[in-house]
Structures are given as C-alpha cells and as structure tokens.
C-alpha cells in the first residue's frame, strides 16, 4: 500500500484554524455555535488542551490537532486537597488541585495570583507538553484554599504552607497563560 501524500502545510494550517472550537469563560466547549454536550466528548476535548510552542491554544486528539479560542482560562480548579506529607521536609506541604479535566496536579505556589474582581488563578502543566496553562479557581476551590491563606496580611494576602509563605500578587507572576 502506498504512503499517503503529505498535505500542503499552509492548507493544513488553514484547516486547523478553520475548525471553530471554543472554550468559554465557564469551561463549556463549543463547536461553532453548538455546545458540546456529550460527557465523553467533553472529557476527550478537555484532556487534549495544550498550547503550541508559539503560545497559541491547541486541542489534540491522538495525532490530530487544531487551534481553539480560549475565552478565559484553560481549566477550572474544582477543589483543593492537602496532600499528605511523605517527606521529612515540613516547610511546604503540597496542595493538590482537582481540575475540570479529571486531573489532579500539585499547586505551584509561585504561580498563584488574584485577578482583580475575578478571583484566584494559577498555572498547571499541560498533560501533553508540560507547558504552563491557566487555571481559574471556582468559588468552592477558593473556599477550600482559604484555610491556607492569611487574608489580613499586608500589603497582600499570603499563601501559607508549612513554614513557607507566598504573597498572592494582583498580576500574573512571570506572565500567565
């Protein structure tokens, strides 16, 4: 059997950009003007979220992929759990974030920030590439994280984990996705 002829890269790029996939502010997926409603399709699409080397949002499905529009953040943090400390280092016990794509990832305190009037955000690694992707905390996740935050600290609230302290800035540390 003959190998398929490779597709013209410019044409393939137009196809990838022409697929109208969008992730809205609350985490709903849309294809053109139609909401994606099947739970397994939503799961597959969320698990394929990534960002290109050039910084453009992408969605991968096996070897195929396309660009997508992300209205806000790639993920929503649905919950926060204290991870049991299995090391002898008690300075910074880990917090596990429960993401809307089913993953559990450790919070990197250095990426946590508060977007004015919008709430807490952080970055988490993409499943596929490990590149940092934005995640917004839901109200429940913010409440669960609050037990680790000194809200009255000046000039900004501080995340407290063991002996570690991280001020929570009002702008993205190091440029958030």
C-alpha positions as CSV (number, residue, x, y, z in Angstrom):
1,X,0.0,0.0,0.0
2,X,1.3,3.4,-0.9
3,X,2.0,6.1,1.7
4,X,-0.5,8.9,1.7
5,X,0.7,12.1,0.1
6,X,1.6,14.7,2.7
7,X,-0.8,17.6,2.9
8,X,0.4,21.1,2.0
9,X,1.4,22.7,5.3
10,X,-0.4,26.0,4.5
11,X,-3.6,24.2,3.6
12,X,-3.4,22.1,6.8
13,X,-2.8,25.2,8.9
14,X,-5.9,26.8,7.3
15,X,-7.9,23.7,8.2
16,X,-6.7,23.7,11.8
17,X,-7.5,27.4,12.2
18,X,-10.9,27.0,10.4
19,X,-12.2,24.5,12.9
20,X,-14.3,26.7,15.2
21,X,-13.6,25.2,18.6
22,X,-14.1,27.5,21.6
23,X,-13.7,27.1,25.4
24,X,-15.9,29.7,27.0
25,X,-15.3,31.6,30.3
26,X,-17.0,28.9,32.5
27,X,-15.4,25.9,30.8
28,X,-18.0,25.0,28.3
29,X,-16.8,23.8,24.9
30,X,-18.4,24.9,21.6
31,X,-18.0,23.8,18.0
32,X,-19.2,26.8,16.0
33,X,-22.5,27.8,17.7
34,X,-23.3,24.4,19.1
35,X,-22.5,23.5,22.7
36,X,-20.6,20.2,23.1
37,X,-22.8,18.3,25.5
38,X,-21.8,14.6,25.5
39,X,-19.7,14.0,28.7
40,X,-17.2,11.7,27.0
41,X,-16.6,14.1,24.1
42,X,-16.1,16.9,26.6
43,X,-13.7,14.7,28.6
44,X,-11.6,13.9,25.4
45,X,-11.5,17.5,24.3
46,X,-10.5,18.8,27.8
47,X,-7.8,16.2,28.1
48,X,-6.3,17.4,24.7
49,X,-5.9,21.0,25.7
50,X,-2.4,22.4,25.2
51,X,-0.5,25.4,23.9
52,X,1.8,25.5,20.9
53,X,5.4,26.4,21.0
54,X,4.3,29.8,19.7
55,X,1.8,30.2,22.6
56,X,-1.4,29.5,20.7
57,X,-4.1,27.4,22.3
58,X,-4.5,23.9,20.8
59,X,-6.6,20.8,21.3
60,X,-5.1,17.4,20.5
61,X,-7.0,14.3,19.7
62,X,-4.5,11.5,19.1
63,X,-2.1,12.6,16.3
64,X,-4.6,15.2,15.0
65,X,-5.0,18.7,16.5
66,X,-6.5,22.1,15.8
67,X,-6.4,25.6,17.2
68,X,-9.1,26.8,19.5
69,X,-10.2,30.0,21.1
70,X,-10.0,30.2,24.9
71,X,-12.2,33.0,26.3
72,X,-10.6,32.9,29.8
73,X,-8.6,30.0,31.3
74,X,-7.9,26.5,30.0
75,X,-9.1,24.9,33.2
76,X,-11.2,25.4,36.3
77,X,-9.9,24.2,39.7
78,X,-12.9,22.4,41.2
79,X,-11.3,21.6,44.6
80,X,-8.2,21.8,46.7
81,X,-6.8,18.9,48.8
82,X,-3.9,18.9,51.3
83,X,-1.5,16.2,50.2
84,X,-0.1,14.0,53.0
85,X,3.5,14.9,53.7
86,X,5.5,11.9,52.8
87,X,8.9,13.6,53.1
88,X,10.8,14.9,56.0
89,X,10.7,18.4,54.6
90,X,7.9,20.2,56.5
91,X,8.5,23.7,55.1
92,X,6.0,23.3,52.2
93,X,3.4,20.5,52.3
94,X,1.8,20.1,48.9
95,X,-1.7,21.1,47.9
96,X,-3.4,19.1,45.2
97,X,-5.7,20.8,42.7
98,X,-8.7,18.9,41.2
99,X,-9.1,20.1,37.7
100,X,-12.2,20.0,35.5
101,X,-10.4,17.7,33.0
102,X,-10.2,15.0,35.8
103,X,-6.5,15.5,36.6
104,X,-5.0,16.1,40.0
105,X,-2.0,18.3,40.0
106,X,0.2,19.9,42.7
107,X,-0.2,23.6,43.1
108,X,2.9,25.6,42.4
109,X,2.5,28.5,44.9
110,X,4.7,30.7,42.8
111,X,2.1,30.8,40.0
112,X,-0.9,31.7,42.2
113,X,-2.3,35.2,41.8
114,X,-5.6,37.1,42.3
115,X,-7.1,38.7,39.2
116,X,-8.9,41.8,40.5
117,X,-12.7,41.3,40.5
118,X,-12.3,37.8,39.1
119,X,-10.7,35.6,41.7
120,X,-7.7,33.3,42.1
121,X,-5.7,31.8,39.2
122,X,-2.6,29.8,38.8
123,X,-0.9,27.8,36.1
124,X,-0.8,24.0,35.8
125,X,1.2,21.8,33.3
126,X,-0.4,20.6,30.1
127,X,-0.9,16.8,30.1
128,X,0.7,16.5,26.7
129,X,3.6,19.0,26.6
130,X,4.0,20.1,30.2
131,X,3.8,23.7,29.1
132,X,2.0,26.0,31.7
133,X,-1.7,26.5,31.1
134,X,-4.0,28.9,33.0
135,X,-6.5,27.6,35.6
136,X,-9.2,29.6,37.4
137,X,-10.4,28.6,40.9
138,X,-14.1,28.0,41.3
139,X,-15.8,29.5,44.3
140,X,-15.7,26.2,46.1
141,X,-11.9,25.8,45.4
142,X,-11.2,29.3,46.7
143,X,-13.1,28.5,49.9
144,X,-11.1,25.3,50.3
145,X,-7.8,27.2,49.6
146,X,-8.8,29.9,52.1
147,X,-7.7,27.8,55.1
148,X,-4.1,28.2,53.8
149,X,-4.4,32.0,53.2
150,X,-3.7,34.8,55.6
151,X,-6.3,37.2,54.3
152,X,-5.4,40.0,56.6
153,X,-1.7,40.1,55.7
154,X,-0.4,43.4,54.4
155,X,0.0,44.6,51.7
156,X,-1.4,41.4,50.1
157,X,-2.9,38.1,51.3
158,X,-0.3,35.3,51.8
159,X,-0.5,31.6,51.0
160,X,0.8,29.7,54.0
161,X,2.1,26.1,53.5
162,X,4.1,24.8,56.5
163,X,6.9,27.3,57.1
164,X,6.6,28.6,53.5
165,X,4.9,32.0,52.8
166,X,4.0,33.2,49.3
167,X,2.4,36.7,48.8
168,X,-0.5,36.5,46.4
169,X,0.0,39.2,43.8
170,X,-2.7,41.0,41.7
171,X,-1.0,40.4,38.5
172,X,0.3,37.2,36.8
173,X,3.8,36.3,38.1
174,X,6.1,35.9,35.2
175,X,3.3,36.2,32.6
176,X,0.3,33.9,33.0
177,X,-1.2,32.0,30.1
